[in-house]
Structures are given as C-alpha cells and as structure tokens.
C-alpha cells in the first residue's frame, strides 16, 4: 500500500522548510517520533533551547573521559562497563599486551571500534590485521584473540541476544556510504598457520554475563579452511563516504553504519559543510524523545561541541532538548572552513541506558554547565 502524502500544518512565524531559511533571530528545535524517521514538528524560539541556568536530576547530559577508565585488562570480559541495557552493552577496553587466552561471546555479536593502537586478530576464520579507525564485527560464538603490536584502546558494543546487520539505503542503493565489497574478512594465511600447534590454550566464554573457562591441550584455532556467508568483517572509517546535501542539514540517522536490535551505530566522517546561504551548518536542536543518544569522539575537531577531546563520550538520555554548544551557534549559518574533519561513533538506543561503573569513575560533572555560555 502506498503512503499518503503528509499534510503539514503550522502557526505563527516559521520557516517553510525544516533546517533552512529560519526566521531572523530564531533558533530551531525539532521534536520527532521514532528517532528521525517518524512525524516531526519544528519550533522557532527566540532563545537557544539549551540555555538553562540550572539542571539537576538523572536526565542531565553527561560526559565521560574514557581515557581515564580503570587499568588495562587482558580479557575483553574484564573491560570497563560504560553503558548498558537489555539489548546493548558498551565497554571500553584497554589492551596493553597480547591476549593470554581466547575469548568467545555466547551472549551476542560484538562490534569493536579501534580508537587507538594496532594488532593482529586471530579467530576461527583466520588472521586479520587491524589499526586505529577500524570497526571489527565479530559474530556471536566466534573464538578469537588479539596480538598487540601497539597498545589498544577499543570501544566494544555488544548486540545482546541478536545480530548486527547493514541498514537499507533505500533509493540511494546498497553501495551508498560504503560498498559492502570493501568489507575485509580474515584469511587462512601463513601467519594463521604459524600460530597453530600443541601449546595449551584457554577459552573464556561469556554467557549471561558470566564467564566459563575451557582448556585445550592445543590451539583450537586450527582450521585449515572455511566457506559460507557468515564471518567477521573489518571496515575502516576512512572508507566511509557520508551522504551529504548542499542545501539541507541531514539528520544523523543517514550516517547509520550498523543496525543492532533496538539500536543503531552511526559514523560521523569528514564531509563538506552545507553551501546554501540559508541552510543550517550545525546540528539542529532536537528532542529525540524515543532514543538515548551516545557519542564517542575518535579524532578531529568536534565542531558542534566545546571542551570535548578524542577518547571522550557524551550521553544524552531521551526526554530533554539538546544540540550544539554556544560556541558552535556562532557558526550556525557561516562556517570558517569548507568541511568538517571529525570522526565519531554514535549509538542511539530505543531503550534507556544505565551508566556502568567504568563510566561513572570517568565522569566530567561540569559538562551539564557547558551550555551556559552566551552564543
């Protein structure tokens, strides 16, 4: 059945087009359903909607400097717990030496984003070299380990009791943003064969959040070959070619990289700023009332945020208006440079997230006050 043509209504002074040609002296705020996919309304305010003088309670925006989380862990199951709900678990893992045992997640798929460092991944499927900026998707049940060639900081996002998939790009076609042909898979190569042998290995298996240990008198990564349509994949952020519009600031949902169960993982990569004189050139204020919003900052100049450095994470629970910092509002319609240069990972969850001990220990409590400055 074809969808009807929606009929928009309005009252008072407002623009004819969202995110463009705002009435002079106003700030736009969007309220939407189903993330940025459902019905929406656009308001024009005479003050920035984040211009609060005080904000108390658990709904406040929060920021965590994950580079200050607890000491390194040799196993991913000992990594710092950052945020979690029934469908997604986010950890921050610092690995300073090669893993001493194998890991297997029986609770769900794992998505690793390598923030710093480099190494060699060995798994059921073979060998894969990785570096900073790589996503590594490990299907549930995969047995794996990492040999460090430089200390690693990685964001780990578990799709609990479900699987990751790629988003439907709709009219853009399946090769938009990145061509799936660019996804790399492990290989049964000489490096993989060389690590096989009769040395004793332990496998630490996580199921229902509890870890069991299985010991083998040989290396169980002893496959001589494989075939099929299930495998770990690697994608580097530099291979992502973001969707963009010269005349309209697109919502973050267009940058979706992976779909989980009741959450999405998006990637912000460098792109040209909007060139139309009347188009917004910063993120718009919005009430994303159906999703919690998480941003992990990987590299570059984060043009909509002030006081944010690589390795930090912000957490905006659903239920309040958020948007650019006052410093960014000065560039609402004119940017000093032609393009963004930031890399960031966004996680939007349909269900509320709880803050884990690893994040609470690294919280920057002053973040809620960072919107108080005058634009």
N, C-alpha and C positions, 0 to 999 in steps of 0.2 A: 504494500500500500504506500502511495506517495505521501510525503509530509505536506501539510498545508503551508501556505505562505504566512509567516507570523506577522501580526499587525502590532506595531509598536505604538505606544501612547506616551504622552508627556504633558508637563505642566510647567509654567514659569519660564525662566531664561535657561536655555540649554542648547547644546550643540546638536546638529543634525546627524553627526557621525560619531560613534564612540572613539575616544582616544585621538581626536583630531579637531582642530579649529574650536578650541574651548572658548567660552565667553571670557573677555578680558578680565583679569584679576581673580579668576576662579581656579579651584583645584578639583579635579575629577575623582570620584570614588565609584567603584563598581561593586555591586552585590550580585552574586551569581549562585546558581544551584549546580550540583554535580560537577564541582570544580569549575572549569571554564567551558564546559560543554552544554550546560543547561540554560534555562531562561535567565536573563540578567537585566538589571536596572542600573542607570548611570546618573549620579548626582553631581551637582556643581556647587561647591562650597566656597565661602569667602575666606576660610582659614584652612591650613593643612589638616586633614582629618587625624593625623597623628600628633597634633600639637597639645598633648596632655600636659598638665602641670604636676600630676601625681598618678601613680599606677601601682596598686597593691593587689595581692592575691595570686593564685596559681596560674591565672590566664596570662600573666605578663610575658612579653617577649624575652627570650633567654639566649645567651651566647656562651659557648664553651671553647676554651683553648685546648684542643685535644693534644697538642704537642706537650702539654703538661700533665697528661694522664699518667697512671702508675707505671712502674718499671716494665721492662721488656718481658715477654712471655714466649717460651719456645713452642708452645702449642696454641693454635687458634682458639681452643676452648677455654684458655685462661686469659684471653684478651679482655680489655676493659669493656664493660657493658655500658653503652651510651644511651640508647633509646630502645623501647620495645613495646609491642602489643601482641595480640594472638596471631597476627599474620606476618609480622616483620620484626626482625631483631637486628639492631645496628651495633656493631662493635668497632673499636679502634685498636688495631693490633700493631705492636712494635716488635719486630723480629730482628735481633742483632746477630744471630748466628744460625747456621743451618739447622733445620729441624732434626731432632734426635729420634722422632717416631713419626709414623704415618698418621694421617687424620682421615676420618670419614664421617660425614654428616648424614645421619638417618632421619633427621627432622625436616629437611627441605633443601632446595637449591641454595648455593652460596654465590654471591657476586662480590668479588674482591675488586676494589679500586685502589691501585698502587699510587699513593701520594708521593712517596719518596723511595729511593733505593732501586735495586735491580737484583735479578736472580734467575735461577733455573727451576722450573716446575717439573716434577716427575709424578706421573699419575698412571692409572690403569691404561690410558690411551697412548702413553709415550712421554715425550720430552718437549717442553716449550720454554723458550727464553722470553723474559719479560723485563720491562723497565717502567719508570715513572710515567704516569698518564695512561697506563693500560688498565682496562677492565678485563677481568678473567672470570668467566661464568663457569662454575663447577656444578654439574647436575647432581642431584641428590644420590647418595650412595657411592660417589666417586672416591676412590682411595688415592691420596696424594701427599706429597711433601715438597718442601722448598729448600734448595741450597742457596744461601745468600752469597752474592758477590759484592753487595754493598748493603748496609743496614736498611731495613724496610719499614716504612710506615704505611699501613693499609687500612682503608675503610672496608668493613665486611658487612654486607646486607643480606640477611637470610630471608628467603621466601618460604616461610614456615608451612609445612604440610601442603606445599603446592610447587608449581614450576614457573620459571620465567618464560616469557615469550617476547616476540617483537611486535611493536604496535602496527596497526593497519594504517598505512599512509593515505588511504582514500584516493582521491583524484590525483594526488602527487605521484602515485605509483610506488612499487615496492623498493625501488633503488634510491628514493629520496632520502636525504640526510646522510645515510651511508648505504652502500651496496652490500647486501649480505655476503657477496663473493669476497669481500675484504676481510671477513672473519677468519682468523687463523686457528687451526686445530693442532693438537700435539702430534708428534711423529715418532714412529718406531725407528729411531736413528741410532748411530753409533754411540752417542752419549747415553741413550737409554739402555742399550745393551750392556755398556760398560759398567753400569751401576748394579746390574743383576748379580746374584751369587748366593752362597750358602751362609752368609752372615745373618745372625739373629736380628729380627725386626719386630717392633711392637706397633700395633694399630690401635689408636684411640678413637673409639666410635661414640658419637654423641647421639643419644635418643631420649626424647622427652626431657632434654636439658641435662641429663645425667650421662656420665662418661664411663664406658666399659673399655677394658683393655684386652686385646687379643695378641698373643705372642706366636710368632712363626720362627722355625729354625732356618728360614731362608727369606730372601726378599720377595714378598708377594707381588711386587711389580715385575712380573716375569713373563708378560705377554710377548708373543712373537709377531702378533698382528691383530688387526680388528677391522670391521667394516660395519656400516649402518648409518642411521640418521640421528644418532644421539652422541654428543661429545662435548667436552669443554671447548669454549671458544675464547679468543682474545680480540679485543678492539681497543685501539689507542684513540684518545680524544682528538689527536691531530688529524685523524682520518674522518672526523665528523664534519659535515658541510651543512651548517644550520640553515633552516628555512628563514627567509627574511623578506621584508616589504619596505619599499622606499617611502610609502605613504601612510603606514599604519603600524603602531607598535603591537607586535603579536604577543598573545598570551604565552606563558611559559610552557603550557601543555604541548605546543607544537614541537618542543625540543625533547619530547619523550624518547628515551633510548631503549628502555626495557620495561615490560609490564610484569608486575607481580600479581598476587592475589589480593585485591583491595588496596593496592598501592602502585605508584609509578616511580621510575627512576629517570630523571631528565639530565641532560648535559648542556650547560651553557658554554659555548665556544666562541672565539672571536668572530665578529661579523661587522659589516658596515652599519653606522648609525642611519636612522631614517633621514632622508634628504628633503622631504616635503616640508616647507616652512611651517605649516600648521600642525604637523604630526608630533605627538609626544615622542621624546627621545630618551625617556627614562621609564622604568616600570610604573604603572599606574597604581594609585591607592586602591585597595580592594578588601572586601570581606570574603574570604574563602571559607565560608561557614560550614562546608561539608568535609573539609580536609585539614589535617595538621600539615604544616609546611616546614621542611628541614632543608637547610642549605649547608653544604660542606665546601669550603673555599680552597681550591687547589693551587692556583697560580694566577698572577696578573694583577691589574688594578681594578678593584671591585667598584665599578662606577656608581652604583646605587647605594653603597654602604660606606660609612665612615668609621675608622678605627678598627677595621677588620683586616687580618693578616692571613696568609696561607696556613692551613692546618687548623683554622677555627671553624666552628659550626654554629649556626643560628637555628633557633627553634621557635616558630610562631604557632601556638595552638589555634585551632579553629575557634572563632567566636569574637574576634575583635579586628578592627581595621588596622592594616599595616601597609607599608610601602616605603618609598625612598627616604633616606635621611635628608635633613635640611640642606646639607651641603650639595646634594645631588639636585635639589629643586632649583638651584640657580642655573642649571643646565637643562631645564625642562624642555625648552624649545630650541636651544642652540648649544651644540657641543663644540669644545675647543679642538677636538681631534676627529678624524674621519671614521674611526672604528673602535669597537671595544677590544680589549686584549685579555679578557678574563677567561679562566676555566673554573667551572664549579659544578658540583653534583647536587641535584635537588631530589629530595624524596618527599612525595606527597602521599599521605596515608588516609584512607577513608575512615579508619578507626583511631580513637585517641591513643597517643603515645605516652608511655610512662618514662620518666627520666631515671636512668640507671646510676649505680654508684660511681662508675667511671666518669660520667659526665658531671655529676654533682661536685666531684672533687676538683673539677677544672672550670667551674663556672665563673664568668665575669659578671658580677652582680650589678655593675654600673650600666650594663647595656640598655636597660629599660629607660634610662635617662638620656640616652644619646639622641633622642628626637626633640629634646627641649630647646636646642639652639635655634636661633632665628634663621630662616632661609635667606 
